[in-house]
Amino acid sequence: MNTTTQKNQGTNYTVPLITITLLFFMWGFITCMNDILIPYLKKLFQLTFFESMLVQFCFFGAYFLGSLAYFLVSYFYGDPVNKIGYKKGIISGIIVSALGCVLFYPAATFSAYGLFLGALFVLGLGFTILQITANAYVSLLGTEDSASSRLNMTQAFNAFGTTIAPILGGFLIFGSSADHEITAEATRIPYVVFAGILLLVALLIYNVKLPSFQAEEEVETKGLGALKFPQLKLGVLGIFCYVGGEVAVGSFIISFLEKDYIMGLSEAVSKNYLAMYWGGAMIGRFLGAISLSHSMSQAKKSLLMIVTAALVFLLIYSIVDLTFAQMSFFLVFLALNFVAFMIGKSAPARTLAVFAAINVTLLLSAMFNQGEMAMYSILGIGIFNSIMFSNIYTLGISGLGKYTSQGSSLLVMAILGGALVPVIQGAIADSDPVYGVQHSFVVPVLCYCYVLFFGIYCSRKLKDVEHATNTAGH
């Protein structure tokens, strides 16, 4: 990648990474609040599953429209990030996100579902800008071969936010009792506080010196631009399917666990298990950052992964209101996660394929079992979702050079999957007793099947490139 500010191999990017990681944490926390809002708004406004999934439709639909606008502007007039810089782009995304949070105040005051959806749309637009700028920025803060490792680390803190959100957010909205009274006003203060915290993060980023990366580009109005790269085109659908699958599963966990033939749990209890789902993603991303690193031996990696898994597991245990016996099933998934990483052999594409295959198996188990087996299967999906976004993202933009930001906007546009897949699953869930909630999970099954295909494709493509390079060398 030709840049006006060149990356130095010896440059220390620790401070910029820590700063951006803080942003990822808040971003994950607020995004996961949607999983709390869905059952809350469903009961408040007496919605069907399909209508309640409009929460995700508006939020993630904003990703599509915002990214489409960004792509069109970058294609015809030049990349906006290259013009204003990543730092200003990130700050502008935070400000729009904070505005979306503030809009929850009038939505709650007037108790109007349409206003809630509007606030979520604005919030989604802000996060769209952050997805385009922050993910690409992290991938540039170091060498290309370690990009997946870095992005997994920042995504791990994003997952830390999603782990805490069901507990803290669930307490703020549902209260500590299952006998709470649901009112629209419950969301007013929490989201105003979120807006304030986001603005403080923006102020921090404004005052921290961040390195600048700007590509030397020419505006191209002919040809396909970033779309001429096959790994990007397939990666766009990969992000669509992964985000759609992850969001759909997370959106339905509370409703799934409420079913008598599963566990018959209340929202106040189910939110703790939802935290386990997102907590699994956090553990997996920390382990992914270590496993996909090329700077240490396999023995050192294994030891560090075991220590990290133990520490993060204890952290989750201290957060959720569950006994060790209720959480012990998670240790089985941790062991399986280690095995999956070993099979992946630190290769992003191969690891992606292995994790996707496991998730397909777990979803089928959740669909055709009942009780604890169904519950454990659905919760175990989180830990294997862990490395998917970062691996699909870095595989998709690998080798794009001056098209990196444009390609990033297309990948972020594909987050539209988070808007459409839950709505499709919601429509199927409403067909109870024909299909119902349990068998509606066939939709994310199809999503993870495509992610499996993408992982296999990229793995084979990389092998072909290596073979061609070795042949040329001889």
C-alpha positions as CSV (number, residue, x, y, z in Angstrom):
1,M,0.0,0.0,0.0
2,N,1.5,3.3,-1.1
3,T,0.9,5.9,1.6
4,T,1.8,9.5,2.2
5,T,2.7,8.5,5.7
6,Q,4.6,5.3,5.5
7,K,4.3,2.6,8.2
8,N,7.6,1.8,10.0
9,Q,8.3,-1.7,11.0
10,G,9.8,-0.4,14.2
11,T,7.0,2.1,15.0
12,N,5.3,1.5,18.3
13,Y,1.5,1.6,17.9
14,T,0.7,0.6,21.5
15,V,-1.0,3.9,22.5
16,P,-3.2,4.2,19.4
17,L,-4.2,0.6,19.8
18,I,-5.2,1.0,23.4
19,T,-7.2,4.2,22.5
20,I,-9.1,2.5,19.7
21,T,-9.7,-0.6,21.8
22,L,-11.5,1.6,24.4
23,L,-13.8,2.7,21.6
24,F,-14.4,-0.9,20.5
25,F,-15.5,-1.7,24.1
26,M,-18.2,1.0,24.2
27,W,-19.3,0.2,20.7
28,G,-19.8,-3.5,21.6
29,F,-21.6,-2.6,24.8
30,I,-24.2,-0.4,23.0
31,T,-24.7,-2.8,20.1
32,C,-25.5,-5.7,22.4
33,M,-28.1,-3.5,24.2
34,N,-30.3,-4.4,21.1
35,D,-30.6,-7.9,22.4
36,I,-32.1,-6.5,25.6
37,L,-34.3,-4.0,23.8
38,I,-36.0,-6.7,21.6
39,P,-37.9,-8.6,24.4
40,Y,-38.4,-5.3,26.3
41,L,-40.0,-3.5,23.3
42,K,-41.8,-6.7,22.3
43,K,-43.7,-6.7,25.6
44,L,-44.1,-3.0,25.9
45,F,-45.7,-2.5,22.5
46,Q,-47.2,-6.1,22.2
47,L,-45.2,-6.9,19.0
48,T,-44.9,-10.1,17.0
49,F,-41.4,-11.6,16.6
50,F,-41.3,-10.1,13.1
51,E,-42.2,-6.6,14.4
52,S,-39.7,-6.8,17.3
53,M,-36.9,-7.8,14.9
54,L,-37.4,-4.4,13.2
55,V,-35.0,-3.2,16.0
56,Q,-32.2,-5.1,14.2
57,F,-33.6,-4.2,10.8
58,C,-33.3,-0.5,11.4
59,F,-30.0,-0.6,13.3
60,F,-28.2,-2.8,10.8
61,G,-30.1,-1.4,7.8
62,A,-28.3,1.8,8.6
63,Y,-25.0,0.0,8.1
64,F,-26.1,-0.9,4.5
65,L,-27.4,2.6,3.5
66,G,-24.5,4.4,5.2
67,S,-21.9,2.1,3.6
68,L,-23.6,2.3,0.2
69,A,-23.4,6.1,0.4
70,Y,-19.8,5.9,1.4
71,F,-18.9,3.5,-1.4
72,L,-20.7,5.7,-4.1
73,V,-18.9,8.8,-2.8
74,S,-15.5,7.1,-2.7
75,Y,-16.0,5.6,-6.2
76,F,-17.0,8.8,-8.0
77,Y,-15.3,11.5,-5.9
78,G,-12.5,9.9,-4.0
79,D,-12.3,8.1,-0.6
80,P,-13.6,10.5,2.2
81,V,-11.2,8.9,4.8
82,N,-8.2,9.6,2.6
83,K,-9.3,13.2,2.4
84,I,-10.0,13.8,6.1
85,G,-8.0,11.1,7.8
86,Y,-8.9,8.2,10.0
87,K,-8.8,10.2,13.2
88,K,-11.5,12.7,12.0
89,G,-13.5,9.9,10.5
90,I,-13.6,8.0,13.8
91,I,-14.5,11.1,15.8
92,S,-17.3,11.9,13.4
93,G,-18.7,8.4,13.8
94,I,-18.7,8.7,17.6
95,I,-20.6,12.0,17.4
96,V,-23.3,10.6,15.2
97,S,-23.5,7.5,17.5
98,A,-23.9,9.8,20.5
99,L,-26.7,11.7,18.8
100,G,-28.5,8.3,18.2
101,C,-28.3,7.6,21.9
102,V,-29.7,11.0,22.8
103,L,-32.7,10.4,20.5
104,F,-33.8,7.6,22.9
105,Y,-34.9,10.3,25.3
106,P,-37.8,11.7,23.2
107,A,-38.6,8.1,22.0
108,A,-39.0,7.0,25.6
109,T,-40.8,10.2,26.6
110,F,-43.5,9.8,23.9
111,S,-43.5,6.0,24.1
112,A,-43.5,5.6,20.3
113,Y,-42.0,2.5,18.7
114,G,-41.3,4.4,15.5
115,L,-39.2,6.9,17.4
116,F,-37.2,4.1,19.0
117,L,-36.5,2.7,15.5
118,G,-35.5,6.1,14.3
119,A,-33.0,6.5,17.2
120,L,-31.6,3.0,16.4
121,F,-31.2,4.0,12.7
122,V,-29.1,7.1,13.6
123,L,-27.1,5.1,16.1
124,G,-26.5,2.5,13.3
125,L,-25.3,5.2,11.0
126,G,-22.7,6.3,13.6
127,F,-21.5,2.8,14.0
128,T,-21.3,2.4,10.2
129,I,-18.7,5.2,10.1
130,L,-16.8,3.5,13.0
131,Q,-16.9,0.2,11.2
132,I,-15.4,1.7,8.0
133,T,-12.7,3.7,9.8
134,A,-11.8,1.9,13.0
135,N,-11.5,-1.7,11.6
136,A,-9.4,-0.6,8.6
137,Y,-7.3,1.6,10.9
138,V,-6.5,-1.3,13.2
139,S,-5.5,-3.4,10.2
140,L,-3.0,-0.7,9.2
141,L,-1.4,-0.4,12.7
142,G,1.3,-2.9,11.9
143,T,2.3,-5.6,9.4
144,E,-0.4,-7.2,7.1
145,D,0.4,-10.8,8.3
146,S,-0.5,-9.8,11.9
147,A,-3.7,-7.9,11.0
148,S,-6.0,-10.7,11.9
149,S,-4.3,-11.0,15.3
150,R,-4.6,-7.3,16.0
151,L,-8.2,-7.1,14.9
152,N,-9.1,-10.2,17.0
153,M,-7.6,-8.4,20.1
154,T,-9.6,-5.2,19.6
155,Q,-12.7,-7.3,18.8
156,A,-12.1,-9.2,22.1
157,F,-12.6,-5.9,24.0
158,N,-15.6,-5.2,21.8
159,A,-16.9,-8.6,23.0
160,F,-16.1,-7.6,26.6
161,G,-18.6,-4.8,26.1
162,T,-21.2,-7.2,24.7
163,T,-20.6,-9.5,27.7
164,I,-21.3,-6.8,30.3
165,A,-24.2,-5.3,28.4
166,P,-26.8,-8.0,29.1
167,I,-26.0,-7.9,32.8
168,L,-25.8,-4.1,33.4
169,G,-28.2,-3.2,30.6
170,G,-30.6,-5.9,31.6
171,F,-30.6,-4.6,35.2
172,L,-31.1,-1.0,34.0
173,I,-34.1,-1.9,31.8
174,F,-35.6,-5.1,33.3
175,G,-34.6,-4.5,36.9
176,S,-33.4,-7.1,39.3
177,S,-36.7,-8.9,39.6
178,A,-38.8,-10.9,37.2
179,D,-41.9,-9.1,38.5
180,H,-40.8,-5.7,37.2
181,E,-43.1,-3.2,35.5
182,I,-42.2,-2.5,31.9
183,T,-42.3,1.2,31.0
184,A,-40.9,3.2,28.1
185,E,-39.1,5.6,30.4
186,A,-36.7,2.8,31.5
187,T,-34.4,3.5,28.5
188,R,-34.2,7.3,28.9
189,I,-31.4,7.7,31.4
190,P,-29.2,4.7,30.3
191,Y,-28.9,6.0,26.7
192,V,-28.2,9.6,27.7
193,V,-25.4,8.2,29.9
194,F,-24.1,6.2,26.9
195,A,-24.1,9.4,24.8
196,G,-22.0,11.2,27.4
197,I,-19.5,8.3,27.6
198,L,-19.1,8.3,23.8
199,L,-18.4,12.0,23.7
200,L,-15.8,11.5,26.4
201,V,-14.1,8.8,24.2
202,A,-14.3,11.2,21.3
203,L,-12.5,13.9,23.4
204,L,-9.9,11.4,24.4
205,I,-9.2,10.3,20.8
206,Y,-9.1,14.0,19.8
207,N,-6.3,14.6,22.3
208,V,-4.3,11.5,21.5
209,K,-1.7,11.6,18.7
210,L,-2.7,9.0,16.2
211,P,-0.5,8.0,13.1
212,S,-2.0,9.0,9.8
213,F,-2.4,6.6,6.9
214,Q,-3.5,8.1,3.6
215,A,-3.4,6.3,0.3
216,E,-2.2,7.9,-2.9
217,E,-5.3,7.5,-5.1
218,E,-6.9,8.6,-8.3
219,V,-10.6,8.7,-8.6
220,E,-11.8,5.9,-10.9
221,T,-15.2,6.1,-12.6
222,K,-14.5,3.2,-14.8
223,G,-14.1,-0.4,-13.9
224,L,-15.1,-2.2,-10.8
225,G,-12.8,-0.5,-8.3
226,A,-12.4,-2.7,-5.2
227,L,-14.9,-5.2,-6.6
228,K,-12.3,-6.5,-9.1
229,F,-10.8,-8.6,-6.3
230,P,-12.6,-12.0,-5.9
231,Q,-11.7,-12.4,-2.2
232,L,-13.5,-9.1,-1.5
233,K,-16.7,-10.0,-3.4
234,L,-16.9,-13.4,-1.6
235,G,-15.9,-11.7,1.7
236,V,-18.8,-9.3,1.4
237,L,-21.3,-12.2,1.3
238,G,-19.3,-13.8,4.1
239,I,-19.7,-10.8,6.4
240,F,-23.5,-10.7,5.4
241,C,-23.9,-14.3,6.5
242,Y,-21.7,-14.2,9.6
243,V,-23.3,-11.0,11.1
244,G,-26.7,-12.2,10.1
245,G,-26.2,-15.5,11.9
246,E,-24.6,-14.0,15.0
247,V,-27.2,-11.3,15.4
248,A,-30.1,-13.7,14.8
249,V,-28.9,-16.2,17.4
250,G,-28.2,-13.4,20.0
251,S,-31.6,-11.8,19.3
252,F,-33.5,-15.1,19.9
253,I,-31.6,-16.5,22.9
254,I,-33.9,-14.9,25.5
255,S,-37.0,-16.0,23.7
256,F,-35.5,-19.4,23.1
257,L,-34.7,-20.0,26.8
258,E,-38.2,-18.8,27.8
259,K,-39.8,-21.8,26.0
260,D,-40.9,-24.4,28.5
261,Y,-39.5,-27.3,26.4
262,I,-36.1,-25.6,26.5
263,M,-35.6,-24.1,30.0
264,G,-38.7,-21.9,30.8
265,L,-36.5,-19.1,32.1
266,S,-37.5,-15.4,32.7
267,E,-35.8,-12.5,31.0
268,A,-34.1,-11.6,34.3
269,V,-32.4,-15.0,34.4
270,S,-31.9,-15.4,30.6
271,K,-29.9,-12.2,30.4
272,N,-27.1,-14.0,32.3
273,Y,-27.0,-16.8,29.8
274,L,-27.0,-14.2,27.0
275,A,-23.9,-12.8,28.7
276,M,-22.3,-16.3,28.4
277,Y,-23.0,-16.3,24.7
278,W,-21.2,-13.0,24.2
279,G,-18.6,-13.9,26.8
280,G,-17.7,-16.9,24.7
281,A,-17.0,-14.5,21.8
282,M,-14.7,-12.5,24.1
283,I,-12.7,-15.5,25.2
284,G,-12.4,-16.8,21.6
285,R,-11.2,-13.4,20.3
286,F,-8.5,-13.2,23.0
287,L,-7.4,-16.7,22.1
288,G,-7.6,-15.9,18.4
289,A,-5.3,-12.9,18.9
290,I,-2.7,-15.2,20.4
291,S,-3.2,-18.2,18.1
292,L,-3.0,-16.1,14.9
293,S,0.1,-14.2,16.1
294,H,3.3,-15.0,14.3
295,S,5.6,-13.6,16.9
296,M,5.8,-16.5,19.3
297,S,6.4,-20.3,19.4
298,Q,3.5,-22.8,19.5
299,A,4.5,-23.9,23.0
300,K,4.4,-20.3,24.2
301,K,1.1,-19.7,22.4
302,S,-0.5,-22.7,24.1
303,L,0.6,-21.7,27.6
304,L,-0.6,-18.1,27.1
305,M,-3.9,-19.3,25.6
306,I,-4.6,-21.5,28.7
307,V,-3.7,-18.8,31.1
308,T,-5.8,-16.2,29.2
309,A,-8.8,-18.6,28.9
310,A,-8.7,-19.2,32.7
311,L,-8.5,-15.5,33.6
312,V,-11.3,-14.4,31.2
313,F,-13.5,-17.3,32.4
314,L,-13.1,-16.2,36.0
315,L,-13.9,-12.6,34.9
316,I,-17.1,-13.7,33.3
317,Y,-17.9,-15.9,36.4
318,S,-17.6,-12.8,38.5
319,I,-19.9,-10.8,36.3
320,V,-22.8,-13.1,35.6
321,D,-25.3,-14.2,38.3
322,L,-24.8,-17.9,37.7
323,T,-23.3,-20.7,39.9
324,F,-20.2,-22.5,38.9
325,A,-22.3,-25.6,38.2
326,Q,-24.5,-23.6,35.8
327,M,-21.4,-22.4,34.0
328,S,-19.4,-25.6,34.1
329,F,-20.7,-26.7,30.6
330,F,-18.6,-23.8,29.2
331,L,-15.4,-25.6,30.1
332,V,-16.2,-28.2,27.5
333,F,-16.5,-25.6,24.8
334,L,-13.2,-24.0,25.9
335,A,-11.5,-27.4,25.4
336,L,-13.2,-27.8,22.0
337,N,-12.1,-24.2,21.1
338,F,-8.4,-25.1,21.9
339,V,-8.7,-28.2,19.6
340,A,-10.2,-26.1,16.8
341,F,-7.4,-23.6,17.1
342,M,-4.8,-26.4,16.9
343,I,-6.6,-27.8,13.7
344,G,-6.6,-24.2,12.3
345,K,-2.7,-24.1,12.7
346,S,-2.7,-20.2,13.0
347,A,-4.1,-19.9,9.5
348,P,-7.0,-17.4,9.4
349,A,-8.8,-19.1,6.5
350,R,-8.5,-22.6,7.8
351,T,-9.5,-21.6,11.4
352,L,-12.5,-19.8,10.0
353,A,-13.7,-23.0,8.2
354,V,-13.2,-25.1,11.3
355,F,-15.2,-22.7,13.5
356,A,-18.0,-22.4,11.0
357,A,-18.3,-26.2,10.7
358,I,-18.6,-26.4,14.5
359,N,-21.3,-23.7,14.6
360,V,-23.4,-25.5,12.0
361,T,-23.2,-28.7,14.2
362,L,-24.2,-26.7,17.3
363,L,-27.2,-25.1,15.6
364,L,-28.5,-28.4,14.4
365,S,-28.2,-29.7,17.9
366,A,-30.2,-26.8,19.3
367,M,-32.9,-27.3,16.7
368,F,-33.4,-31.0,17.4
369,N,-32.8,-31.3,21.1
370,Q,-34.6,-30.0,24.2
371,G,-33.7,-28.8,27.7
372,E,-30.1,-28.3,28.7
373,M,-28.6,-29.9,25.6
374,A,-30.5,-27.4,23.4
375,M,-29.5,-24.5,25.7
376,Y,-25.8,-25.4,25.8
377,S,-25.7,-25.9,22.1
378,I,-27.0,-22.4,21.4
379,L,-24.8,-20.8,24.0
380,G,-21.7,-22.5,22.7
381,I,-22.0,-20.8,19.3
382,G,-20.7,-17.6,20.8
383,I,-17.1,-18.8,21.4
384,F,-16.9,-20.1,17.8
385,N,-18.3,-16.8,16.4
386,S,-15.3,-15.2,18.0
387,I,-12.7,-14.9,15.2
388,M,-15.2,-14.8,12.3
389,F,-15.6,-11.1,11.7
390,S,-11.9,-10.2,12.0
391,N,-10.8,-13.2,9.8
392,I,-13.4,-12.6,7.1
393,Y,-12.6,-8.9,7.1
394,T,-8.9,-9.2,6.9
395,L,-9.1,-12.0,4.3
396,G,-11.5,-9.8,2.3
397,I,-9.3,-6.7,2.2
398,S,-6.0,-8.5,1.9
399,G,-4.0,-7.1,-1.0
400,L,-6.4,-4.3,-1.8
401,G,-3.8,-1.6,-1.5
402,K,-5.3,1.8,-2.3
403,Y,-8.8,0.2,-2.4
404,T,-8.6,-0.7,1.3
405,S,-11.1,1.9,2.6
406,Q,-13.4,1.4,-0.4
407,G,-13.3,-2.4,0.2
408,S,-13.9,-1.8,3.9
409,S,-17.0,0.2,3.1
410,L,-18.3,-2.7,1.0
411,L,-17.6,-5.2,3.8
412,V,-19.4,-2.9,6.3
413,M,-22.3,-2.6,3.9
414,A,-22.7,-6.4,4.1
415,I,-23.5,-5.9,7.8
416,L,-27.0,-5.6,6.3
417,G,-27.1,-9.3,7.1
418,G,-27.8,-8.2,10.7
419,A,-30.9,-6.4,9.5
420,L,-32.3,-9.0,7.2
421,V,-31.5,-12.4,8.7
422,P,-33.2,-11.8,12.1
423,V,-36.3,-10.5,10.4
424,I,-36.4,-13.6,8.2
425,Q,-36.0,-15.8,11.2
426,G,-38.6,-13.8,13.1
427,A,-41.1,-14.4,10.3
428,I,-40.4,-18.2,10.6
429,A,-40.6,-18.1,14.4
430,D,-44.1,-16.5,14.1
431,S,-45.3,-19.5,12.2
432,D,-45.5,-21.5,15.5
433,P,-46.6,-24.4,15.7
434,V,-45.5,-25.1,12.1
435,Y,-41.9,-24.1,12.7
436,G,-41.7,-21.8,15.8
437,V,-38.6,-20.3,17.5
438,Q,-36.6,-23.6,17.7
439,H,-36.7,-24.6,14.1
440,S,-36.4,-21.0,12.9
441,F,-32.6,-21.5,13.6
442,V,-32.4,-23.1,10.1
443,V,-31.8,-19.6,8.8
444,P,-28.4,-19.1,10.7
445,V,-27.5,-22.7,9.8
446,L,-27.5,-21.6,6.1
447,C,-25.5,-18.5,7.0
448,Y,-22.7,-20.5,8.7
449,C,-22.6,-23.0,5.8
450,Y,-21.6,-20.1,3.5
451,V,-18.9,-18.9,6.0
452,L,-17.6,-22.5,5.9
453,F,-17.4,-22.3,2.1
454,F,-15.6,-18.9,2.2
455,G,-13.0,-20.3,4.7
456,I,-12.3,-23.3,2.5
457,Y,-12.1,-21.1,-0.6
458,C,-9.6,-18.7,1.0
459,S,-7.6,-21.6,2.4
460,R,-7.2,-23.2,-1.0
461,K,-6.5,-19.8,-2.7
462,L,-3.7,-19.1,-0.3
463,K,-2.2,-22.6,-0.9
464,D,-2.4,-21.9,-4.7
465,V,-0.6,-18.6,-4.2
466,E,2.1,-20.2,-2.1
467,H,2.6,-23.0,-4.6
468,A,2.9,-20.5,-7.5
469,T,5.5,-18.5,-5.5
470,N,7.5,-21.6,-4.6
471,T,7.4,-22.8,-8.3
472,A,8.5,-19.4,-9.5
473,G,11.4,-19.5,-7.0
474,H,12.6,-22.7,-8.5
